[in-house]
């Protein structure tokens, strides 16, 4: 049974441990090294003190650089092998071992992937420990698997909900406990079990058991009541459906209208990471069917610029089912959001860092839940993760699809409302085309496009990876991939062109594009690029071919429409000295520097 | 800023840095005081929380890198504007 310690006791023990380590006799009688997936740098004095009290003092206690367990256990010149300790303390956090499970939204994870992850992580560990214990015959390894502090997703309550990944986490615990079977020099500390006493100890009282057969004291009963009530509410559908969020000070630090895109706090470190994690939590909510709505006092242009261009943004603009970014009062905006989404205000939770706005909305719209938001951004991701308003017993297929359904509807609405002309719409899409030389990294994808593309494929040559690789080695042939990025997302590599240069003639051997980027002038951007490139390489004539198949009828007149002259049944020619295909408006193109 | 706050702080520092309170200069900061590294800083913040019964937000933890700034912070947050 673990004792609940006061801060004073912990400080006393730390001081005692520090003096023990400072006065260590040399050479040390028994060294210890702690390796961990997270920072345990404050452990040595406490471990020194505890070992002393346990009658097994260890004079030297070191901590390895955290997050480098593999390097330390495997590299023969690592700190582990230089120190050669008797005691190796290996502290592993579930959140670190199963990182994808905790960092990604559940929708981005394949359940089989998680199962495989558990197996491979434990297999790795087994191998690493085998190496270390083989090299250091005097060493015993103490393994503790700690955490997780919360389930990967707390918005669903049922222990059977796949998003809680309970099976994977339990199996990891079992597998790590199973390491103890490898031999007497691996000792598994059953952390999860031992810390229970800290909880159950506070929630029970033996006197009440003997006097009244009560296994829970009043605190325990209050916890039970609270939990039962939450489950009842979630089961009865009291779950809130919309999270309406403010921007400045909530999604990022600072006021974008004042400090600009570059001045806001958002990124991979420190407070910026806390804001980023808050955004991740919003996506987790969206994943269980909670609609996100934007409610911010800002200039729309400032906000849209952050969504479009800030590299650290996790939430995209199209993740929101509706938005009100203006200078009107927030109660009015919330009313409008409710009517746009066809939901009652009693479906809303309003998240805002300003006490003024929270009070205003509480007063004006009592149906809306307005939780306090911690002043410290570091507290907020955890608070949102465990917020009870959004919890449900299980998330259904309909829950998971709800956000996307609203998103598609919103796009349609926006398009209808704002597209004055198609070209204007394309400009608003902020299309950016990236053309790159095919490299080893993209070779496989290029071959896949050759194999699979049927409709927009001028010559339908089914090149294999090996054939493309052979072409890469030729001086007279250039291979390009194309990808498109716009306000709604990144297409990935969805186009391919192969051009052969023969003196004053450049011949387009292959020109293909995936259907989902068609009709947006992307094909013209690619053709314009090829023409420019051909000219730069000294060619005057650009030759294209069309070989009909059962499926590529839509590109039969591709070259003719672009003023190429027909040479024979399947060949077309353009004299670049007379006319060069123009780069279409509304498309930004970035091309390889060395091309 | 109250002189007594500095005295109180020096006691906390002395315990953590294992020296006498008189050894802590008024102008001590993390760049000059020996042993005041990032890890010790975390310990110092937790010790201050426990000693003064405050909860220091993450961002302030990063900024409180001198005896003066800590005293000023505690004057505002513990004593409600100084005495």
Contacts between the chains, C-beta under 8 A, distances in Angstrom:
chain1	res1	chain2	res2	distance
A	7	B	46	7.5
A	7	B	50	4.0
A	8	B	50	7.3
A	11	B	15	7.8
A	11	B	47	6.7
A	11	B	50	7.3
A	14	B	43	7.7
A	15	B	15	7.1
A	15	B	18	7.7
A	18	B	18	7.1
A	19	B	18	7.8
A	41	B	39	5.1
A	42	B	39	6.9
A	42	B	42	7.5
A	42	B	43	6.8
A	270	B	58	7.8
A	270	B	62	7.3
A	271	B	58	6.4
A	271	B	59	5.5
A	274	B	58	7.2
A	375	B	57	6.3
A	376	B	57	3.7
A	376	B	58	5.5
A	376	B	59	7.0
A	377	B	58	7.4
A	377	B	59	7.7
A	378	B	57	7.3
A	378	B	58	4.1
